[in-house]
Structure formats: C-alpha cells, structure tokens
C-alpha cells in the first residue's frame, strides 16, 4: 500500500466483522491508515472461511476475507474477559478511530462503548454500523444483507413479474453501507482537523444507506402514488430503445435514452424509420427481432462505433479479462504467503497520485497479538 497516503498516521481499532465494516476499514487501510483488526477467540467471523479453495478456507483466508483485509493487523481479544478488555482500552488510548458493528447495546455491555472509549481517548472518532441504527422499533434486530434487501424495498423492485421479488446478485447493501461508513469517517477526520480535541459519535444504518440510494423511486411514489417494481430489465429512463436484448450469441444491453441516441441506434441497425414510431411495443418487438440476426460482440462494436451506449453482457470473469481492465489500478496482485499463491484482488476504486501500488498480505487470525500488546500504549500522533 502507499506509504504516504492521506491517512498515514491514523490508527483505526476495528471491531467489525462479516462484510460491511471490514470493507470500509479495508478501503481506509488502502488510503494509508493503520488498521488493527480485533477478532474474537476461535474466530466466528464466517468470511475467513468463505469462498476460494478448501485450503484457503482451512487457513482462514477465504476469498471474501482476502478481498477486503489487505495490510491490516490482527489481534485476538476476548472482550468478556476483564483483563483482555483492559488491553483493548489500553489500545484505544492510541487510536484515532474505533469502529464496531454489533447490535445496539452490545458494546456498552462489554464495556467498550462510546463513553468507555472517550474516557481513555477524549478525541476519539467512534463509529457504529448496524442494520437499523441505534433507535426505533427495529434497532435490536439482527441484520444481514439478504434481510436488508428484503426490508428496504430493493428486492420488491428486482426481478420479473413472474419471478417475484429477487435479491441482487451480490451483497450490495453491505457494500453500500460500507461506502457510507467510509464517507462518514473521512468527514469526521476532516471535522477533527477543524475542531481538534472533540470526540465524535457516528452511526451508519444499513437501512438508511440503502434507501437513500433509491431516492428517485421514492419521490416518484410520493408525488404520483405510483410504485415501480419487478420491471426486469426495463431501463430506468423508461424508453423502449433501452434494455437487454438476446442476440444470436449472448445478450446485449443498450441505453439509448435521448432522441439523438435513439435515432443513431435506428440508423445503425438499418431501421431509421423506427425512430419516428411512438408504439413502445412495436419498437421493442422490432429491436428484439433485429438483434437476433447477429452476435452480441458484433452489435456492441457496431453500436459503439455509432456512438450508441451498448455492451455485451459479460460474466465477472470475462469483465476482468477484458483489455480495458488489464491496466486498471483498481485491481492489484495480493500475495498469500501462507499458501504460496498470489491472487488479483481489489484495491481502491479510483486513481490518485498517492494510491497504493501493491497490496500487503492479509493477517492470519491473531497474527499480531503479541506485538501489539507488547507495544501498547504507543501514542499515535493525533
């Protein structure tokens, strides 16, 4: 990772597990922060054994874990044990940020809540990420991505009328909430520079994070009474010239939202008169028939040359193998020395002059416990 990233000198004590919290702290680590991952004995964090080969799972270095824990350090502490809780409080004295994703009330019972940490580090940035926030009738419920997809309204608008509600293919709520946590912590660090010495209490709700992504749909319903949902591959722009189409080989997605784009599309497929039609069903039927006459890659090339947004539908493997991705700085080699292997893993989703040029290995369970305990408290520059 970068040795002079913008968060160099920032120490984060990370009590999070599963996906959303570790994703966020992983992004901050790639910006230069020192992230100390506090894990429970015997590691009940399932992502250590999720995905990848059996050897990866057995080593606690599953694919899900490798994807978001580069460069972190790991310490094992049983926070129910008074002595080990005291060790965490000593570690907190050196921290700029503490992050947790337990259900509301749990960290207070463990003696490591906001007030406990502020007592030893008066200017701490303390962030909590959970399903529904600290208040409200759902606040004490357990929450996972699949549940949040269902309760947020996302699942109700995903799928075909005949399929019923369906989940998005990846745990999108986890990552949306993780990005919200990244934004919250970066904003808090900026605020700390403006008002040093003050503690800050942050709370990220997965439900809030996901529903705010659907603001356009919500305001549409609020103002018209109409509720969109189960529209399959119908385009957000509500034009028949956009959507997913089968071809002679593979599928094609097109976004011809504007009249100019629709006209260029019709000319490119040899049906210029179609641009003047207003019958959406007839337009869709004609496009369906035309695209079956050639394969998806040919159509992608032809339409792109005509300045019509279009792409062949690819698998993730095909996307990562595309020439466009070959030089992407968003993906870098990650060594896994415990297994004698190197994988291509995600880094920061943007380029910056201080961005990492390599990924440091992920930690094994408790790999740095002895070193961290022996050197704590070693004050970090605020």
Order of alpha helices (4+ residues) and beta strands (2+ residues): beta-alpha-beta-alpha-alpha-beta-alpha-beta-alpha-alpha-beta-alpha-alpha-beta-alpha-alpha-beta-beta-alpha-alpha-alpha-beta-alpha-beta-beta-alpha
